[in-house]
């Protein structure tokens, strides 16, 4: 993908590749930034093969160990101090918004979406195409 973004995601839980609730937001972001967004989900139960998670979470756990967590800001600061010998640095963000529950996909979204599913592994890989690009 020349002018686009690639997201590598776990395949289970709230961001499961089978859920459509994430796809309208993905489509809106692709339209907003004007680039294709390729999403590649790891198959369910294979998160240990994700290149980042097993390398960073033990270090974050160690940074938080024994600390009384009194605020979100303290947690953010401790997580951002996390580094590894190989030079990995962690960036943390706090999103101060309330997430909607019981959201549903808008009627007709599946018929009009600009999401292109991969020919061979469409259940795990797909691309959100901005409106100005042709499919």
N, C-alpha and C positions, 0 to 999 in steps of 0.2 A: 504494500500500500504506500504510494508515493506521498500524497498529501492527506494524511489521515491520522487517526489515533487508534491504538490497539489497547483493549482492556482485557486482561487475563483474570478470570474470576473462578471462584469455587463453583461447583455445580449443584450444590444442595442448599437446603435452608431457604431463607427469604429471597435470595437472588438466584433461585433455581432457573436453569435454562428453559424449563417448561412453563414458567409463569409469564403471563403477558402483562402484568401490572407495571413492570419495569420498562417495557418496550415503548409506551407512549412518551415517557420522560426521556428515554434515550433518543427517540425520534426528534423531540423538541430541542434537545441539546445539539444534535447534529445540524438541525436547521439554524439554530442560534449562532453556532460558530462556523457554519458553512463548510464543514469537512466531513468525510465519511468516518464513521466510528465502527471499527471491527471489534466484535465481542467474541472471545474464545473462552468457553467454559471448560474447566476440567471436569471429567466425568464424576458423578457422585462417588464419595468415599475415597477420592484420590488426592486430597489436599496435601498429603505429605510430599507429593511430587511438584507442588507449586514452588517456583524458584525463590520466593521471598519469605513466605510464612515460617517454615521451619528454621530459617536463618535469623529471623528477627524476634519472634515471640519469646524464646527463652531469655534473650537479653532484656526485653521489656519487663518480663516477669522478675528478673533479678533486680532491675532498677526500682521496682515497686515493692520489693520484699522488705517486710518489717516496718514499713511506713504507714502511719495512720493517715488515710486518705480523707482529707477534710474539705476539699473543694475540687471542682473540675479543673480549675486553673493549675492547682498543684499537680494533679495527675498529668496534665498536658506538659508542664515543665519537666517532670521526671521522665516522661516518655521521650521528649525531645532531646534530653541529655544522653539517651541511649546511643551507643556506637559499638562497632565491632572492630576487631583487629584488622579486618580487611578493608575498613573505611566506610562501612555502611552507616549512614546517618538517617535518623527517623524524623519525619515531619508529622506533626499532629495538628488537627483542627477541631474546634468545638463548634458544632452547629446549634445555634440557639433558636430552634424552631420546633414546633409541635408537629409530629408526624401524624398524618391522617390514618385512621384505622378503617377497616371495612371498605377500602377503595375498590372500585370495580373498573373494568376496562370499558371505555365509552362504546356504545353501540355502533357497529360499523367500522371500528378501528381495524380489525383483522382484514377487512376487504380493501381498505384504503391505505394501509400502512406502507411506508417506504423502507421496509426491512427486507433485505435479500438474504435468504437462507443458503448456506453453503451447499453445493451440489452433492458432496459426499458425506459430510457430517453436519447436516443442517440442524440436528437436534442440539448441538453444542456450539456451533459457529454461525454467526450471522453478521450482517453489516447494515447499519442505519445510514441511509443515503440522504443528504440534504435535498431540499426541494429543487434547487437550481441545477442539480446534476441529473442526468438521465439514467434510468435503470438499465 
